[in-house]
Amino acid sequence: MLDMPNHPAPPLLADGPELTALRSLARAGRTEQRLATRARIVLRAIDGQSNHRIASEVKVAPMTVLLWRARFERDRLAGLRDAPRPGRARVYSRTDRDRVIALTLSAPPPGLSHWSSRRLAREVGMSTRTVQRIWREAGLQPHRTETFKWSTDPALEAKVRDVVGLYLAPPERAIVLSLDEKTQIQALDRTQPMLPLRPGQVERHTHDYTRNGTTSLFAALEVATGRVTNQARERHTAKDFLGFLRLVARTYPKGRVHVVLDNVSTHKTPEVQRWLRGHRRFRFHFTPTSASWMNQVETWFGVLTRQALRRSSFGNVKELITMIDAFTTQWNAGATPFVWVKTADEILAKAVRKHPATSDSRH
């Protein structure tokens, strides 16, 4: 009952351990707020405060105070917890679980690439939620897929240690450059003018476009500073690569220069080898095959694409190159290096895999 002016509700009674637990619940930062509020109500009731005053201080309805007073009197601390919700939880046996997992790992019906929870639920006679719960407990995600490619480079370990060594412990008084080319960048122009960003409306553009030519972008990222030297060329032949190397040599006219690059054939032609013999201060360090992700300039290419190219429109290749040059200028004005954190051992632990025929299959 609610308080009467001359007959306030009697104080609740609690022993020492209960008081300690209530105070802990009321002040703990990780306590669920509903539970903390209930503990504060009961503590005030133990102190003898009236129901109306408790409701005012805790900012709840008077009937809420009555509810949790009664629950505490009847069930003590356990009464402050939410009662189980009505309904019976779906129970499945170990056999049911194993059947769902086995089917999930087997080939789906013809015409499907993978099992869906609804399709599998119909197959085994369970609810969709039960199948999803089994998948969650077993760590199965049939709807997801990822790409991979193991490097088969016979010099994999040596190359990984060489490149990572340059990133983590570069030679003293030497320059380390990460160099690559981004080929066939298209000058795309939307078929209708873009509708710009405005309050309540995201930027919009047509899904179709016209192609107005392509360019190939050579770039060298200075690992220590993040600064980029770039050059756009019509093609990406060995001759174009040599032209960019000459620009790099003019940009860094003194000192040893270590260049990290991938294994494409244009980086290894006789003309390139002859240029290297004439420029002894330059040394090439090749990433392993199928491991171009180790080349830091690839990260910069991704930033360029997301921040400058993907959402822009270009009437011709000249406009495209102008955008790339403007982005590079802005980048260099506030350049910071990318921080390499993986050691060679950590990379090799994931990159080196036993052949399935020789790997140990015991559990």
C-alpha positions in Angstrom: 0.0 0.0 0.0 1.1 3.6 -0.5 2.0 5.8 2.4 -0.7 7.4 4.4 0.1 10.8 6.0 -0.1 9.4 9.6 1.0 5.8 8.7 4.2 5.7 6.6 5.3 2.3 5.3 7.5 0.5 7.8 11.2 0.2 7.0 12.4 -3.0 5.3 14.7 -5.3 7.2 18.0 -6.5 5.8 21.1 -8.2 7.3 24.7 -7.2 6.9 25.5 -9.3 3.8 22.4 -8.1 2.1 23.2 -4.4 2.8 26.7 -4.9 1.4 25.3 -6.5 -1.8 22.7 -3.8 -2.3 25.2 -1.0 -1.9 27.5 -2.7 -4.4 24.7 -3.1 -6.9 23.7 0.5 -6.4 27.1 2.0 -7.1 28.8 -0.4 -9.5 29.6 1.1 -12.8 28.9 -2.1 -14.7 25.6 -2.9 -13.0 22.7 -3.0 -15.3 20.8 0.3 -14.7 17.5 -1.3 -14.0 19.1 -3.5 -11.3 20.9 -0.5 -9.8 17.7 1.5 -9.6 16.0 -1.4 -7.8 18.8 -1.6 -5.3 18.6 2.2 -4.6 14.8 1.8 -4.0 15.3 -1.0 -1.5 18.2 0.8 0.3 16.0 3.9 0.8 13.2 1.6 2.0 15.6 0.0 4.5 16.5 3.5 5.7 12.8 4.1 6.5 12.1 6.7 3.7 8.5 7.0 2.6 7.4 5.4 -0.7 6.5 8.8 -2.1 9.9 10.3 -1.2 11.7 7.3 -2.7 9.7 7.6 -5.9 10.6 11.3 -6.1 14.3 10.8 -5.5 14.8 7.8 -7.7 12.5 9.3 -10.4 10.1 6.3 -10.7 6.4 5.8 -10.2 5.2 5.1 -6.6 3.8 1.7 -7.8 7.3 0.8 -8.9 8.5 1.4 -5.4 5.8 -0.9 -4.0 6.7 -3.6 -6.5 10.4 -3.8 -5.6 9.7 -3.5 -1.9 7.4 -6.5 -2.1 9.8 -8.5 -4.3 12.6 -7.9 -1.9 10.5 -8.8 1.2 9.4 -12.1 -0.5 12.5 -13.2 -2.5 15.3 -11.1 -1.0 18.2 -10.2 -3.4 17.0 -12.8 -6.0 13.7 -10.9 -6.2 15.5 -7.9 -7.8 16.4 -9.9 -10.9 14.0 -10.1 -13.8 11.9 -13.2 -13.7 12.4 -15.7 -16.6 10.3 -14.7 -19.6 7.3 -17.0 -20.5 7.8 -19.6 -23.0 9.9 -22.8 -23.2 13.4 -22.5 -24.7 14.0 -24.8 -27.6 16.1 -27.8 -26.6 18.1 -29.8 -29.0 20.2 -32.9 -28.5 23.8 -33.5 -29.3 22.7 -35.6 -32.2 20.6 -32.7 -33.6 23.6 -30.4 -33.2 26.0 -32.7 -34.9 23.5 -33.2 -37.8 23.1 -29.5 -38.4 26.9 -29.0 -38.3 27.5 -32.0 -40.7 24.9 -30.7 -43.2 26.3 -27.1 -43.0 29.8 -28.5 -43.9 28.4 -30.6 -46.7 27.5 -29.6 -50.3 24.1 -27.7 -50.5 21.3 -28.8 -52.8 21.9 -28.3 -56.5 21.6 -24.7 -57.6 22.8 -23.2 -54.3 26.3 -22.1 -53.4 25.8 -22.5 -49.6 23.2 -23.3 -47.0 21.0 -20.6 -45.6 19.6 -20.9 -42.1 16.0 -21.2 -43.4 16.8 -23.8 -46.0 18.7 -25.9 -43.4 16.0 -25.5 -40.8 13.4 -26.9 -43.2 15.8 -29.8 -44.0 16.3 -30.8 -40.4 12.9 -29.9 -39.0 14.1 -27.2 -36.6 13.4 -23.5 -36.2 15.6 -21.0 -38.0 16.6 -19.5 -34.7 17.8 -22.9 -33.4 19.9 -23.4 -36.5 21.4 -19.9 -36.1 22.1 -20.6 -32.4 24.0 -23.9 -33.3 25.9 -22.0 -36.0 26.8 -19.3 -33.5 28.0 -21.8 -30.9 30.0 -23.7 -33.5 31.6 -20.6 -35.1 30.0 -21.3 -38.5 29.2 -18.5 -40.9 28.0 -20.0 -44.2 26.9 -16.6 -45.5 30.4 -15.2 -45.4 33.4 -15.8 -47.7 37.0 -14.4 -47.8 39.7 -14.6 -50.4 43.2 -15.9 -50.0 46.3 -16.9 -51.9 49.3 -18.7 -50.5 52.6 -17.6 -51.9 54.5 -20.4 -53.5 57.7 -18.3 -53.8 60.7 -20.6 -53.0 62.5 -17.6 -51.5 59.4 -16.6 -49.4 61.1 -16.5 -46.0 64.2 -14.6 -47.2 62.1 -12.0 -49.0 59.7 -11.5 -46.1 62.6 -11.0 -43.7 64.3 -8.6 -46.1 61.3 -6.4 -46.7 60.1 -6.4 -43.1 63.7 -5.6 -42.0 63.7 -2.5 -44.1 60.4 -1.4 -42.6 61.2 -2.1 -38.9 65.0 -1.4 -38.9 66.0 0.6 -42.0 69.7 1.1 -42.7 71.2 4.3 -41.2 71.4 7.3 -43.5 69.5 5.4 -46.2 66.2 6.1 -47.9 63.6 3.3 -48.2 61.0 3.7 -50.9 57.9 1.6 -51.5 57.3 1.7 -55.3 54.6 0.3 -57.5 52.2 1.3 -60.3 48.4 1.5 -60.4 47.5 0.6 -63.9 44.4 1.4 -66.1 42.9 4.1 -63.9 39.8 5.1 -65.8 38.6 8.7 -66.4 34.9 8.0 -65.7 32.2 10.6 -66.2 28.6 10.2 -65.0 25.9 10.5 -67.6 24.1 13.1 -65.6 25.2 15.8 -63.2 25.8 14.7 -59.6 23.2 15.8 -57.0 25.3 17.2 -54.1 25.1 16.5 -50.4 22.5 18.5 -48.5 20.7 18.2 -45.1 18.7 15.0 -45.0 20.0 13.8 -48.4 23.3 12.0 -49.2 25.3 12.8 -52.3 23.8 11.0 -55.4 25.1 10.1 -58.8 23.9 8.0 -61.7 24.9 4.3 -61.8 26.0 4.5 -65.4 29.0 6.4 -66.8 31.1 7.0 -69.9 34.8 6.1 -70.2 37.1 8.9 -71.3 40.4 7.1 -71.4 42.9 5.7 -68.9 46.2 6.4 -67.3 48.8 4.4 -65.4 50.1 5.9 -62.2 53.7 5.2 -60.9 54.2 6.1 -57.2 57.1 5.8 -54.7 56.2 6.3 -51.0 59.1 7.3 -48.7 58.6 4.9 -45.8 60.2 7.1 -43.1 58.0 10.2 -43.9 55.0 9.0 -45.9 55.8 11.5 -48.7 54.9 10.3 -52.2 56.6 10.9 -55.6 54.2 10.1 -58.5 54.1 10.3 -62.2 51.2 9.5 -64.6 52.0 7.8 -67.9 50.0 6.5 -70.8 51.3 3.0 -70.4 53.2 0.9 -67.9 56.0 -0.7 -70.0 59.6 -1.2 -68.9 60.3 2.1 -70.7 57.7 3.9 -68.6 59.1 2.3 -65.5 62.6 3.5 -66.4 61.3 7.0 -66.9 59.8 7.0 -63.4 63.1 5.6 -62.0 64.9 8.6 -63.5 62.4 10.9 -61.7 63.0 9.1 -58.4 66.7 9.5 -58.9 66.3 13.2 -59.4 64.1 13.5 -56.4 66.6 11.7 -54.2 70.0 12.7 -55.8 72.2 11.6 -52.9 72.6 8.6 -50.5 71.7 5.0 -50.7 68.1 4.2 -51.9 66.4 0.9 -51.1 63.4 0.3 -53.3 60.7 -2.2 -52.3 58.7 -3.4 -55.3 56.9 -6.5 -56.7 57.9 -9.1 -59.1 56.3 -8.0 -62.4 58.4 -8.5 -65.5 58.8 -4.8 -66.3 60.8 -4.4 -63.1 63.4 -7.0 -64.2 64.1 -6.3 -67.9 67.7 -6.1 -69.2 67.2 -2.3 -69.6 66.3 -2.0 -66.0 69.2 -4.1 -64.9 71.5 -1.9 -67.0 70.1 1.2 -65.3 70.8 -0.4 -61.9 74.4 -1.1 -62.8 74.8 2.5 -63.7 73.2 3.7 -60.4 74.9 1.6 -57.7 73.3 3.5 -54.9 69.9 2.0 -55.8 69.1 -1.5 -54.6 65.9 -3.4 -55.4 64.1 -5.5 -52.7 61.3 -7.7 -54.2 58.2 -8.8 -52.2 57.3 -12.5 -52.5 55.0 -13.5 -55.3 51.3 -13.1 -54.4 52.3 -10.8 -51.6 52.0 -7.4 -53.0 50.1 -6.4 -49.8 53.6 -6.1 -48.3 54.3 -3.1 -50.4 53.3 0.0 -48.4 52.5 2.1 -51.4 49.5 -0.2 -52.0 47.9 1.3 -48.9 48.4 4.8 -50.3 46.8 3.7 -53.6 43.8 2.6 -51.6 43.5 6.0 -49.8 43.8 7.8 -53.2 41.0 5.7 -54.6 38.6 6.2 -51.7 39.3 9.9 -51.1 39.8 11.3 -54.6 38.9 8.9 -57.4 35.9 6.7 -56.7 33.3 9.5 -56.3 34.7 11.9 -58.9 33.8 12.5 -62.5 36.4 13.3 -65.2 35.7 14.6 -68.7 39.1 13.4 -69.9 42.4 11.9 -68.8 43.9 15.4 -68.2 41.3 16.1 -65.5 42.0 12.7 -63.9 45.8 13.4 -63.7 45.1 16.9 -62.3 43.0 15.4 -59.5 45.7 12.8 -58.7 48.4 15.5 -58.6 46.3 17.8 -56.4 45.6 14.9 -54.0 49.3 14.1 -53.8 50.2 17.7 -53.1 47.7 17.8 -50.3 48.9 14.5 -49.0 52.6 15.5 -48.9 51.7 18.8 -47.1 50.7 16.8 -44.1 52.3 13.4 -44.8 52.8 10.9 -42.0 54.3 7.5 -42.4 52.3 4.3 -42.3 53.3 2.2 -39.2 54.4 -1.3 -39.9 53.7 -3.6 -36.9 54.0 -7.2 -38.0 57.3 -8.9 -37.5 58.7 -11.4 -40.1 58.0 -14.3 -37.7 54.3 -13.3 -37.3 53.9 -13.0 -41.1 55.6 -16.3 -41.8 53.6 -18.1 -39.1 50.4 -17.4 -41.2 51.9 -17.4 -44.7 53.6 -20.8 -44.4 51.1 -23.7 -44.5 51.7 -27.4 -44.7 50.3 -29.2 -47.7 47.0 -31.0 -46.8 48.5 -34.4 -47.7 51.3 -33.9 -45.1 49.6 -31.9 -42.4 48.6 -33.6 -39.1 44.9 -34.1 -39.0 44.7 -35.5 -35.4 42.8 -33.5 -32.8 
